[in-house]
């Protein structure tokens, strides 16, 4: 680390490493990606391999990958455990649960649940709370810490037995380590209404912990890689990242058609809901053999899809079909107000930020009260987008959110304020949005057409607004938009 592979110091490092018995030396990426002849010769003479870290792989990722390989290499394990795919912690928990005859949870060093076995019979209350909260309850962690349990667990190299106590069944726990680093722990609870664990459970758990080290390292590396991919995609979509870096990390061709979809679910979900949304989008895009990168965004997500057809017209058709399919599936889960803006198809990954911009414009237009479509390209919403841009420019030039004194809307706002509500202002907004069409306006407000007519008559009487005057309608509409924008800023 910090040694230029092109320098004479690199040759010295290889020679000293060979003398210490090192199997290999890893350097950072060189200037031209090739090993100099002097370094190659030194490695051949010393019998030590020389490896180069690629630019997109961090040292932390690399160390994790090497540790995982070394830990898993040559570790004997039960065939059921050995068959679990690397990083499949839930599969590992299920396999261990079958072998030890108990309920298993795998936790990190902060007592957060990474995985648990699918055994569902006779679950004790502590396990139920731990699984539902995805972590050991804080009061339980505090009690174990005060009793010195974690000190004993992290300092021990063996299985720790915790006898049954009250409603809590017998438990076994072992720390998971790799290269001297503590990665987490595996817990086994007796099932079957407080029965005992079998005599061989400790030996099985001890063996499983050695195998689990590789899985936890793989899990950590995968999470780190996912964060790096998300950061690289976010930077690129903001117009400041490297297309080559993202291509290296994801496999999306740097030169080929790609597009961005801006997704807003029907409900403004919490962090966990956003995670569900991103997972749904990634899985659905993968079904069509597209290469997706899903990036959480404000109140939704951005989906960058690569691997589109080389013919532009067919690529555009792919994006349209994907958007229509996604909006149906997301709406089923997150509500019918889901909207998806489709970005233009870009020729290269480096131009994906332009696709993102058009997707954002399309989504914003789809969120307009008068827009009934749920998914569309910006080109299909040209009039709405142009109007919104013109309104934004006009509103930015206006002095403030409050309507100018003496205007009809100012009188209407004051009237509603005195009467403790916003009935007449709300009525005027809906009436103007629907161009004075009584059935549509009444439907939006949830009132009878005759009640609406009475309200319109009342608001013109209170405000003095001449609805037959186009200039008066335009002024009122602009002032209402300014009020709406100020309200959204306060809510944000």
Order of alpha helices (4+ residues) and beta strands (2+ residues): alpha-beta-alpha-beta-alpha-alpha-alpha-beta-beta-alpha-alpha-alpha-beta-beta-beta-alpha-alpha-beta-alpha-beta-beta-alpha-beta-beta-alpha-beta-alpha-alpha-alpha-alpha-alpha-alpha
